[in-house]
């Protein structure tokens, strides 16, 4: 059985999620990696270095969900598995592909038990479901944060595929938040802030601490809705699912929707004035007090320790 993994990339850079997806499905069969888009030579070169990749396929694509799905559908006949990360792009593309192929997709997989058995979270992450997929072909989305990245050092061949797709949609513009912080979905350290910060200006404390630690920045939905943080920082059931080595939660009480997004975190540090907050009780380490006093002290101690990023 062969596997086609669709690469995630942005601004000419291969997403770290791709290496994690490759590792997640490495036992399912030989892996070909498909890179879609325009001007993807550097991305393909980086993808070819991933261990387990047999071949990198490069296809020009209109950069729209319906156009990309048509390209993937054309490749589908040659593979038993069609796979991408369960990010916003994968969640848009692969259900379309599954519908075209008239099969049921298995989404948000956190563990691969075998060729046809997968584990995925349900009920906002409060339970895990084992799914047996006995279809002849499988369309899968993988929660990249649940898996470690594939090693590098490979030198897979790169093949350019002639492709002509006419899309009914046209990409007019992209609006993004510019940031030099690590990718939130795959970061090893995440500093998250809640609505208790009180304003976008005060939320800069979170940004200062994250920059000092080389961490990604997260936020609760309430903080995003209040305008303290951009939407792409949102962590939770309706935001990004993360699984960092360390999650520092500042002024976050711990609503169920937020907890659903951080269940994969290996260590949690909670800074909160409420010792009874759900996230404080869940945390490995809790600092009870005024965050506006604790964070400046923490920044000062990091400076004394010579931590510079």
Secondary structure, DSSP 4 states (H G I P E B T S, - for coil): -EEEEEPPEETTEE-HHHHHHHHHTTTSSEEEEEEESSS-HHHHHHHTTSTTEEEEEEE---SSHHHHHHHHHHHHTT-SEEEEESSHHHHHHHHHHHHHHT---EEEEEEE-SSSEEEEEETTTTEEEEEE--SSSEEEEE-GGGSPPPP-----EEEEE------S------------SPPTTT-SEEEEE-GGG-STTTTHHHHHHHHHHT-EEEE-HHHHHTTSS-GGGBBSTTSB----SEEEEES----HHHHTTSTT-SEEEEEES-TT-HHHHH-SEEEES-HHHHHHHHHHHHHHTT---
